[in-house]
């Protein structure tokens, strides 16, 4: 008889996150930049590590929502791979790199 599989009570989150949103005036995917502004390049986003840093970054993002600069700001998990910052979830990879339907629509995400 095998031992029962135990499920973790708490979901672990990635060590590094960034905040993403859509720019309100044109709908383009943007990322919170280190200077508190917004960048279209995932690789140029503010890297967030720890709950306090995440809370601070989300405060900045919520203020930008209130000022009608961006909409729907939220954190995403990222990792450094081959010297570049990449999103870990497929949805976020598609948002960062563009549609998956045609190679000419791909856009670079690097620094």
N, C-alpha and C positions, 0 to 999 in steps of 0.2 A: 504494500500500500504506500503510495507516494505522499509526501508532505503537501499540504495545501499551499497554493500560491498566495503570497501575501502582497497586497497592494499598498503602496506608499500613501499615507494619509495626506501628505503635502506635496504638491507638484513643485519640483525644483525649477528655478528659472535660470536662464543663461547668466553668466557672470557679467556680460556686457550687453547693454541695450542702447537704443537710440529712440528718439521720438519722431514720428512721422505724422503728416497731415496732408491735406490738399489746400493749395493756395486758392483763396476764395474768388479772386477776379478771373482766373482762367482754368481752375481745376487741376493744375499740374501737381504731381506728387512732390512734396518737399520734406526736408528733414531739418530739425533744429540744429543750428550751427553753434560752434563754440562761443561766438560773440552774442548769442541770443537772437540773432536773425534767423533766416531760413535759406537753405541751399537746395538746389535740385540734385546735387550729387551725394549719394549715400556715403561715399568714401570721405566726404568732407563734414559729415555729421558729428555732433558732440557725442563723444562716447560717455556712457553713464554706467557707473558701477556703484552699487549699494543703494539701499532704500532712501537715504537722505538725499543723495544726488538725484535720484529718480523723482522724488517729491518736488524738489526745486525745479527740475526741468519741466515737469508737468504744470507747475505754477506759471512758468513763462509761457508755455503753450496755451494754457487756459486764458491768460491775458491777451494773447494774440487772437484767440477765438472771440473774446469780448470786443476787441478792437476791429474785428471783421477782416483780419489778415488771412487767417486759415480756418478750416473747419475740420472736425473729427480728428483731433490730435490724440494719439495713443502711442504707447511704447511697443517696440518690437525687439526681439532677440537677434543679435548679430554675433559674428565671430570673424576673426582674422584668418584668412586662408590665402596662402601664397602671397602674402604682403598686402592683400586687399581686404577691405571690410565687406562682408557679404551678409545678406539676410538669411536666416536659417529656415524660415517657412516658405514654401513654394509661392503662396499668395504674395508675400512681400518681395520675393525675387521678381515676380511678374510686374508688380507695381514699380520696382526700381529699374528694371531693364526694358520695359515696354511689352507690347503684345507679343504673343507667341505665334502669331499667324504668318509673319513674313520677316525675313532677316533684315530687310532694309528699314524696318520700324524699330529695330533694337537701338537702345541708347546706352552709352557708357556710364558706369556707376562709380568709377574710381575717383581718387583724390585729384 
